[in-house]
């Protein structure tokens, strides 16, 4: 009973923390809900970039691929390799999910460095990379959690939950806590790295506006790509763990 009360109090505190805001934000009123418009606008731009790029490439597929088709085929092979390595022989159905995660995060991260979001003026706040907002990274992490629970349940049924009492029932609380910390670690790792990168660039530009920020910006592009790869790789690893039943 005390454990249950403690868990409820912890959830209440987390709900209170979720109402905390840093800086100003631009909202849309849709029905009875306040929607975070900054994240939606930048996410739609990223989705549009991905859709337009894919349409331009696939509308004229050739036996001997041109540069664009060749580039996308290389990305597809890379995502397949990552999925097969982490998930195993049953990786096929999960390639679209892992690929979508990787491409959305990758383009989102790079958009923060390459697109001039600050030029667009809003009534409140300013635009930035979608992954610069904790709402986006938490949503992606929760999608990953749903995916690996679905993978485990579809493969093993209710027997999937037996993993929580393995190798001994004493580890039940720790095994449950592990599944709660996975989305937290995914979301905060991505959010923290992208936010820190943008803050460092902003500070350096304000202090030394000419030469010094340029190498840091290139380093930011590299780390942004690495963060997309880490997120996609961990998502695939969690799905593979649910399917195969190993830690």
C-alpha positions as a printed Julia matrix, in Angstrom:
247×3 Matrix{Float64}:
   0.0     0.0     0.0
   2.82    2.38    0.9
   4.56    1.56   -2.4
   1.34    2.36   -4.29
   0.9     5.68   -2.5
   4.54    6.53   -3.15
   4.1     5.81   -6.87
   0.95    7.97   -7.05
   2.73   10.87   -5.29
   5.68   10.54   -7.68
   3.35   10.66  -10.7
   1.65   13.76   -9.27
   5.0    15.49   -8.85
   5.98   14.59  -12.41
   2.66   16.03  -13.63
   3.36   19.26  -11.76
   6.85   19.44  -13.29
   5.36   19.01  -16.77
   3.59   22.36  -16.35
   6.87   24.2   -15.83
   7.94   26.34  -18.81
  11.33   27.78  -19.71
  11.07   30.97  -21.76
   8.07   32.04  -23.83
   6.08   29.77  -26.1
   3.64   30.31  -28.95
   0.37   28.39  -28.56
  -2.68   27.66  -30.69
  -6.09   27.27  -29.08
  -7.73   24.19  -30.64
 -11.0    23.33  -28.96
 -10.3    23.14  -25.26
  -6.6    22.46  -25.71
  -3.52   24.65  -25.89
  -1.26   23.28  -28.63
   2.47   24.05  -28.71
   2.56   25.68  -32.14
   6.33   26.14  -32.37
   6.97   22.4   -32.33
   4.15   21.69  -34.77
   5.37   24.26  -37.3
   8.97   23.06  -37.32
   7.9    19.38  -37.3
   5.67   19.99  -40.33
   8.6    21.62  -42.13
  10.8    18.6   -41.42
   8.07   16.17  -42.53
   7.55   18.22  -45.71
  11.29   18.08  -46.49
  11.3    14.3   -46.1
   8.12   13.77  -48.14
   9.17   16.06  -50.99
  12.64   14.48  -51.13
  11.15   10.97  -51.25
   8.6    11.91  -53.94
  11.26   13.53  -56.13
  13.44   10.42  -55.9
  10.84    7.66  -56.41
   8.87    9.31  -59.22
  11.56    8.37  -61.76
  13.31    5.22  -60.56
  16.05    3.93  -62.86
  17.99    0.67  -63.21
  21.21    2.67  -63.12
  20.45    5.06  -60.25
  21.24    8.75  -60.41
  22.76   10.6   -57.45
  19.49   11.15  -55.55
  18.24    7.58  -55.95
  21.67    6.2   -55.12
  21.83    8.32  -51.97
  18.42    7.14  -50.74
  19.27    3.51  -51.53
  22.43    3.88  -49.46
  20.38    5.26  -46.54
  17.91    2.37  -46.85
  20.71   -0.2   -46.81
  22.27    1.5   -43.81
  18.96    1.41  -41.89
  18.46   -2.24  -42.85
  21.92   -3.1   -41.54
  21.26   -1.32  -38.24
  17.87   -3.04  -37.87
  19.22   -6.5   -38.73
  22.16   -6.13  -36.36
  20.01   -5.08  -33.41
  16.75   -6.98  -34.02
  17.9   -10.14  -35.77
  16.36  -12.13  -38.6
  12.87  -10.75  -37.93
  14.0    -7.19  -38.65
  12.01   -6.75  -41.88
   8.71   -5.37  -40.53
  10.59   -2.9   -38.3
  12.72   -1.24  -40.98
  10.07    1.45  -41.77
   9.71    2.35  -38.09
  13.46    2.52  -37.4
  14.03    4.39  -40.66
  11.33    6.94  -39.87
  12.79    7.57  -36.43
  16.31    7.98  -37.81
  15.38   10.27  -40.71
  13.01   12.47  -38.69
  15.53   12.96  -35.88
  18.44   13.44  -38.29
  16.67   16.1   -40.39
  15.23   17.75  -37.26
  18.68   18.01  -35.68
  20.28   19.4   -38.83
  17.43   21.85  -39.38
  18.37   23.52  -36.1
  21.82   24.33  -37.5
  21.08   24.88  -41.19
  17.64   26.51  -41.38
  17.31   30.18  -40.35
  14.44   29.63  -37.91
  15.2    32.86  -36.04
  14.25   34.96  -39.08
  10.6    33.98  -38.68
   9.01   36.23  -36.09
   6.32   34.87  -33.78
   4.05   36.7   -31.3
   5.79   34.8   -28.51
   8.95   32.71  -28.42
  10.97   31.63  -31.44
  11.29   28.66  -33.76
  13.99   26.02  -33.29
  14.68   22.4   -34.18
  11.79   20.09  -33.18
  14.18   17.96  -31.12
  15.14   21.09  -29.18
  11.8    20.68  -27.36
  11.31   18.04  -24.68
   7.76   17.36  -25.93
   9.12   16.0   -29.22
  11.79   13.78  -27.69
   9.4    12.37  -25.08
   6.83   11.61  -27.81
   9.47    9.77  -29.86
  10.61    7.83  -26.79
   7.03    6.85  -25.92
   6.49    5.65  -29.49
   9.57    3.49  -29.06
   8.17    2.1   -25.8
   4.86    1.23  -27.47
   6.78   -0.41  -30.31
   8.86   -2.73  -28.14
   5.89   -3.69  -25.96
   3.94   -4.48  -29.14
   6.88   -6.49  -30.51
   7.11   -8.59  -27.35
   3.36   -9.15  -26.98
   2.85  -10.03  -30.65
   5.66  -12.59  -30.49
   5.04  -14.17  -27.09
   1.58  -13.1   -25.98
   1.05  -12.66  -22.25
   4.11  -14.82  -21.63
   6.1   -11.69  -22.5
   5.48  -10.38  -18.99
   7.3   -13.37  -17.48
  10.55  -11.51  -18.2
   9.81   -9.27  -15.2
  10.35  -12.15  -12.77
  13.49  -13.48  -14.44
  15.95  -14.67  -13.28
  14.25  -14.3    -9.89
  10.99  -12.65   -8.72
  13.05  -10.51   -6.33
  14.1    -8.42   -9.35
  10.47   -7.59  -10.29
  10.64   -3.91   -9.14
  14.0    -3.37  -10.87
  12.8    -4.96  -14.13
   9.67   -2.78  -14.11
  11.75    0.31  -13.35
  14.03   -0.54  -16.26
  11.14   -0.26  -18.73
  10.2     3.14  -17.3
  13.76    4.47  -17.49
  14.25    3.48  -21.14
  12.0     6.23  -22.59
  13.33    8.71  -20.04
  16.95    8.08  -21.0
  16.13    8.2   -24.73
  14.23   11.47  -24.52
  16.56   13.35  -22.15
  19.72   12.24  -23.97
  18.46   13.56  -27.3
  16.91   16.73  -25.86
  19.94   17.58  -23.73
  22.46   17.16  -26.53
  20.54   19.2   -29.1
  19.68   21.97  -26.62
  23.27   22.17  -25.39
  24.61   22.33  -28.95
  22.32   25.22  -29.89
  23.07   27.09  -26.67
  26.83   26.78  -27.2
  26.54   28.13  -30.75
  24.34   31.04  -29.62
  26.76   31.98  -26.83
  29.82   31.8   -29.11
  28.11   33.84  -31.83
  27.28   36.55  -29.3
  30.85   36.6   -27.95
  32.95   35.95  -31.07
  30.63   36.39  -34.05
  33.04   35.74  -36.93
  35.36   32.73  -36.96
  35.14   30.68  -33.75
  31.48   29.5   -34.05
  32.03   27.9   -37.49
  34.02   24.82  -36.3
  31.57   24.41  -33.43
  28.68   24.44  -35.9
  30.33   21.7   -37.97
  30.93   19.71  -34.81
  27.25   20.22  -33.95
  26.22   18.79  -37.32
  28.35   15.71  -36.66
  27.02   15.16  -33.13
  23.44   15.72  -34.37
  23.85   12.87  -36.82
  25.37   10.68  -34.12
  22.44   11.38  -31.8
  19.97   10.31  -34.51
  21.95    7.09  -35.02
  22.11    6.41  -31.25
  18.35    6.89  -30.84
  17.5     4.62  -33.8
  20.03    1.99  -32.73
  18.73    1.88  -29.14
  15.13    1.7   -30.38
  16.03   -1.27  -32.58
  17.94   -2.89  -29.7
  14.94   -2.56  -27.37
  12.66   -4.13  -30.01
  15.15   -6.93  -30.55
  15.34   -7.49  -26.8
  11.54   -7.8   -26.59
  11.41  -10.28  -29.49
  14.33  -12.44  -28.43
  13.78  -12.13  -24.68
  17.39  -11.44  -23.7
  19.07   -8.54  -21.82
